[in-house]
Amino acid sequence: MPQNLFLGPEQGLDLLVVKRLVLNHKLTLIGAKTDIDGVFHGPLYYYLAAIPFLLSHGDPLIISFFFIALNCLTVFFLYGLGKQISSRRVGIIAAVLFTVSWNCIVYSRWLSDQPLSIPFSALFFLCLYRFLRGSRRDLLFAAIAFGLLTQSEFLNILFFYVITIVLVLLFLPRFTKQSKGYLVFCGLVAVGISIGTYILFDLKHQFLMTKSILSLASGTKGYHINFLQAFLQTVSAFSNAFANTVFPVWYPGACIFLFVAILLLLQNILFKKMFGDSLRFFAITQNDVVSSLKSLKKSILLPLLLWLCIPPFILIILRHSILDQFFVGLLPVFILVLALLIELFWQKSRIFGIILLICLIGGNVSMWVMTIPQNKQLFFQSTQPDLRYSDELSSIDTIYHQANGKPFAFQAYTIPYWEQQGWDYLFWSYGQKKYGYLPVAEKARILFVIIQSDPSNKRFQQDWLKNTVSKWGSLQKTFRHGVLTIEELKVRR
């Protein structure tokens, strides 16, 4: 992890907020900003990060380990879900698939708020299934998990509110068996944890988020693409997310798994009673349809199908461009439907089921070996795959050794441009802790320029070095750590 942890400007910005939260007691009602102006994720990530921050004096590596550990809990949640939905073997298969899933490992290493959607979505559905199976108290646990899930990623509010409302309507008799007071209490817990901080933030800031969301919905903020583009983008991103999660080495094969799994879900939920074992496509009667719709509300697989299908449907309706992380809350359901598919094959032929499972494990492990040790094909690091945390720390060590206790300033060329929050945080969490002082904000006699290699904009970088950096002072020494070059300048008076 010290060689592979990615700590860029966004991670630095988030950790500076956590630093102010812990050391200056500046509480926050919102989290990191989304790609839409005026819309933010929930602050849950900041408050969770405060725990390892306190234990490690803000060490990013320890904070990263903490969130990896949270993601690892999904192994147990998926095992429990597999048992609730089908059998202990399905639970074991799901847990094994999650353990080796390349996409799940990649997300767990991303020091950001969105990966929290993985454990909390699995926990929410585990509690929900237990409630539907008869455990009254699990409705409250589901409400808490729902709140945490929707705090993890702003889009989860839209996805999982719709999913939950549909599920409540379809399984209404199960909910109406509870006392009204208990239902109201669970509802208030879910809504309070979910959007309580947003409501307080909006009341404090003249409904900033509400206005931004309304502008986005009306098309005056951001932009809309046509339905065909939205459909194609969503299907492409959805199938790509599924492939990366279950079988990243062979995209067509993963798409076949996805298609077959959805068909089997539909057959077991709706078509089984309509068509029977012989699938009588051309002999459907009105009674068949009525019987099928009645069985719909009783199917234990229905929540799984809604979890899988409602988010992409909503994204198509919204008609906005798709980012990879929009589907992070669906990674557990991808694994569950594949586990059910393997179970079906296992029942037909144990040998074939075992071979299929071994192939999926091998595909994910081989992808891990080919990419993760080299930081390749990681979407959150795509613009700077060779930037390494260990090189950042080595650069800071070099700067302090060369400064030799004297005041110094620094300027960093970063991607994106001039976003120094990552370096600001590292000089505080690592440099000050080890060497006892920070760079000065004003000009000092010694200036260190940290230059990150930027091959895609090499001409721009060279012009900046020639026309700007050279005027700051005379070059004394040059050092290099990985893709980072450190130039020591003696500042001109």
N, C-alpha and C positions, 0 to 999 in steps of 0.2 A: 503493500500500500504506500509506503513513503516514496517509492519510485513511480507509482501510477496514480496517486491521488491528484485529481484535477481541482486546482483552486485558482479560479479566474476572477474577473471583476465582480460578477454577480454573487459568487460565493463570499467574496470579501465584503460586499455591501450588506449581505444578510448577516454576516458575523459581526460587523460593526454595529448593527441594530441590536444584536444579542448582547454585545458588550455594553451598550448604553442601558439596556434593560437590566442587566445584572449589576453593573458597577454604579450607574447613575440613577437606577430605579425609575427610568423613563418607560412607563408601560405603553403598549401600543394596541390599538384596536383593529389594525389591519396588518396583512403580511406583505410579501413582495408584490410588486406591480405585475399585472399581466401584460400581454402585448397590446392591450386596448387602454388608451389613456383614461384615467379616472376609475379603472376597475382593478381590484386587488384580490389576491388570494387571502385566505384567513391567516391569523397570526399564530396558529397552533404550532407551526414549525419553529418559530422563535422561542416559544415557551418550553417546548421539548428540548431544544438545543441548549437552553439555559442550564439543564441538568448536567450534561457532560462538560459544559463550559466552566461551571463552578468546580467540578472535580479535577479539572486539568489546567486551570488558568488559561482557558481558551485555546487549547491545542487542537487545531483542525483535524489532526489524525484521530484523536480520541473521540471528537464529535462525530467524525465519519464512522468510526467503529460502532458508536452508539446507534446510529440510524441503520447501519447494516444489521445489527442485532435485532432491531425492531422488525425489519423486513424478514429476518429469519424466522420470526414467530409465525409467519404465514404457513410454514410447514405444518404446524399443529392445527391451524385453522382449516387448512385444506383437507387434512386427514379427517377431522371431525365432519366437515361438509360431505366428503365422500361417503362416510358411514351413514350420515343422515339421509342422503339422497338415494344410496343404493346398498353398499355393503362395505365391510371392513377392507376387502381387497381393493375396491375402488379408492378408498381413502389412502391406502398404502401407495397405490399407483400414482395418485395425484401428488402425494407428498414427495415421492421419488422424482417425478417430472419437474416439480417446482425446484427441488434441490439442485438439479443440473440445468435448469432452463437458462439459456444464454441471456435472453432479454431481461429476465428477472434479476440475474446477477449484475448486468449492466446498470439497470435502474437503481439497484441497491447501492451502487458505488457513486451515484450522482448526488453530490451534497446540495440538495435542493428540497423544496417542500412537496413536489408532485409525487415522488415515490412512496410517500406515506399512504397514498391511495391503495397500494397493494395490500398491506396487512389489514387496513380498516375496512376495505370492501369485503374481504374474505370474512372478517370478524362479524360484520353487519349481517351477511347472509347466513352465517353459522347460527347466530342468535335468532334470526328470523325463522330459519328452518326448525330450530328447537321449539320456538313458540308455536309454530304451525303443527308441530308434533304433539303439543299439549303442555309445554312448560310455560306456565303463566309468567314467572319472573323474568324469563328471557326476553319478553317484550320490552322491559325497561333496559336491559343490556343492549338490545337492538337499537333502542332510541339513543343511547349514549354513543354506540358505535356509529350510528347514522350521523350524529352531530360531528364527531371527529373526522369522519370520511368527507363530509362536505366542507369542513375547514381546510382539508388538505389541498384541494384544487378547486378553483372557482367553478369550473364547468360541472363538477360533481353535484353542485346545488341543483342545476337544471336536470342532469341525468337521473339522479337518485330520488329527487322529489317526484318526478314523473313515474319512475319505476315503483316507488312506494305507494303512491296514490292508486295506481292500477292494481297493485297487489292487494291493497286494502279492499278495493271494490270487488275483486274476484274472490277473495277469501273473507268476505264481510261476516258470514256467520261465526267464524272463529274469533273475530274481534268483538262482535256484539255480545259474546258470552262473558266478556269481562265487564266489570263495573264501570259506570261512566266516569267516576272519579279517577280510577286507575288509568283509563284511556286518556283522559284530559291531562293527567300528570305526565304520562309518558310522552304525549304530544308536545307539551310545554318543554320537557327536557330536550327532546329532539330539536325543536325549533330554536330554543334558547342557546344551546351549544352551537347549532348550525349557523344561525344568522344574527344572534344576539349582538355580537361585536360590530357587525355591519350596521345594524340599526342605530347603535350608539354613535358610530362614526358618522353616519349620515345626518343624524340630528345635530351633531357638533359642527358639521361642515356643509350646511345648507343643501343637504341631499345630493352631494357630489356624485356618489356612485349610482344613485337612482337615475339621475339625469343622464349620466354616461351610458347606462344600460338602455334607457329609453331611446337615446340618440342612436345607439348601435342597432337596436331592433328596427328603428324606422329607416335606417340606411343613411342618416345624416352624419354619423360618425363611423369611420371605417369604410368598408365597401362590401357590396354583395356580388357574388358571381352567379351565373345562371344555374338552373337546376341540373342541367346535364353536367356541367363542370363540377358542381357540388357532389353529384352522385359519383362521378368517376374518381374524384379526389378522395372521397370518403371510402369508397370500396377499395381503392388502391391502398390507402393508409391502413384500413382495417385488416385487409388480408396480409399486408406486410407486417403489421404488429403481431398477428396470429402466427405467421411463419417464423418470425424472429423469436417468438416465445416457445414454440413447440419443436420446430425442425428447421433451424436457420441455414443449414447447408444445402437445402433443396427446396426452393420456393414453390415450384409446381406441385411437388409432393405434399407440402404443407397445405396448399390450397385445396387439393383433393380431399385431405383429411377434414378441412373446414366444411366443404360442401357436403360430404357424407355425414358429418356429425350433425349439421343443421337439419338435414333431411331426416335423420333418425330421431332427433328431438321432436320435430313436427309430427312424424309418424306416431311416436309414442304418446304425444300429448293430444293430438287431434285426429289423426287419420286412422289410428289403430281400430277404433270402434266404427269408424265410417267405412273402412275398406275391409277390415278383418285380415286374417293371415294371407288370403289370396290377393289382397289389394284390388278389389273389384272397381276399378276406375270408371267403368262404363255402366255401372248398375247402382248408382247412388240414389237413394230414395229420400223423401222429406224426413222420414223417421230417422234415417241414418244421420242426417245433418243435425237434427234436434238432439239425438243421443250423444253425438260428438261434442256439441256445444255444452251440454250438461256435464260431460266428463272433463271438460276443460278446467272447470273450477276445482276439480278434485285431483288434478295431476300434480304430483310432487316435483315434476320437472319444469313446470311452468315458470317459477321464479328464475330458473336458470336461463330459459329462453328469453325472458324479458331483460334480464341482465345483459345478455349477449346482443340483443337486437335493438333495444330502444336508443342507446347512445348514438350509434351510426345513423339511425332514422332521424333523430333530432338534429344532428350535424347537417344532414342533407336539407332539412327544412330551413335551417338557419342561413344556409348559403354563404358561409364564410370559409376562407382557406383553412386547411387542416394542418396541424402540427402533430408530430409523432406522439408527444406526451398526452394528447387528448384521450388516448385509449389506455392509459396506464392503469386505470381502475378496472379494466376488463382482463388484465393478465391472468388473475386467478380463474375466471370463468373459462378462458381459453384452455387452461390446463384441465379443468374439471370435465369439459365436454370431450376432450381427447381421452381422459381416463375412462369415461363411460364408453367411448368407442373401443378402446382396448379391451375393456371388460366384455363387450359384446363378442369380439373376436375370440377372446379367451374362452368364453362359454362354448363357442363352436369348435375351437381347437386350442387346447392349452399350449401346445408347442408354437403355434402361429402367434398367439398372444404374447408369449415370452420373447419370441424373435422380434416382433414389432416393438416391444418395450425396449429391448436391447439396442435396436437400431436408432430409436429416438434418443436414448441416453448417449450413444456413441456420436450421433450428429451434434448434439449440444456440447459435449465435452471436446470434440475436435474443433468446433467453432471457438470455444473458450481458448484452446491452446493457440489457435491461429491469430487471435485478435487481442485478447485482454492483456497479456504480458507486454505487448507492444503498443497498447492504447490505440488500436486501429478499429475503424468502423464503429466508433462510439458516437452517437448522434450529438451528444452534448459537448463533445470535444472535437467535432469535425473540422472546425476552422483552425485548430491548433493542436493536432494530435501529439506533437512531440514536446509540448510544455509539461514539465514534470515537477512535482512538489519538491523532490529532493534537490533538483537544480535551483529552484527558487531559494531554498534554505542555504545551499552552498554559495549562492550569489550574495546573500545577506552576510554570511560569515566573511567572505572576501572583502566586502565593503567595510565592515567593522575593523577587520585586521589592518586594512590600508589606512583607515582613518586614525587608528592608534589612539583612541580616546579623545580626539579632537572633534569639534562640531562639524557636521557635514549636512548637505542637502542632497536630495535625489530627484531625478526626473525619469519616468519610465515610458518607453514606447510600448503600448499594449494593444491587444486585439480584443475588443474594439478600441479605437483610438482614444488615448488620453483618459482611460478609465483606470485610475490607480488604486481603487479601493482594496483590491487584493493585496497589493504591496503595502499599503497603509496598515492593513490588519497584521500582516506578517512581521513588519518592523515592530509592531507593538507586542504581539503574542510570542514571537521568537526572539527578535533582536533586543528589545528592552529587557526581557527576562534573562537573557544570557549575558548581555554586555552592559546593562544598567542605564542606558539612555537612548533617546529617540533622535531621528534626524530633525533638524530645525526647519521651521516653515519658511523663514526668511533666507536671504542669500547668505551662504557661508563661503569661506575661502576655498573649501573643497566641495566639488559637485560630482556626484556619481550618476552617470546616465546608464540606465538599464535598457538594453535594446533587445527586444524579442524578434527573432528572425521572421520576416514576413514575405515569403517567396511570391505570393500572389500580388503583392504591391511593392515589388522590389524597387521600381523606379521612384515611387513616392518616398519610400524610406531613405533611399540614397540622397534624394533632394533635401529631405529634412536634415539629414546628417551634415550635408555640405553647406546648406544655406542658413540653418538655424543653430544646430548644436555647435558647429565650429566657431560661432560668434560668442558663445557663452564663456569660453576660456581656452587655455592651451592644453592639449592632450598630454597627460603624464604617463599613464599606463593603460593597458588593455588586458582584460581577463575574459575567459569564456567557460561557461558551464552549460553543456547541452546546446539548446537553441538560444541561450541567453548570453549576450555580450555585455560586459561592464566596462565602461570607459571612465577613467578618473581624470577629471579636469581641474586645473587651477584657475579659479575664476578671476577674470580681469576686473580691476577696480574701475 
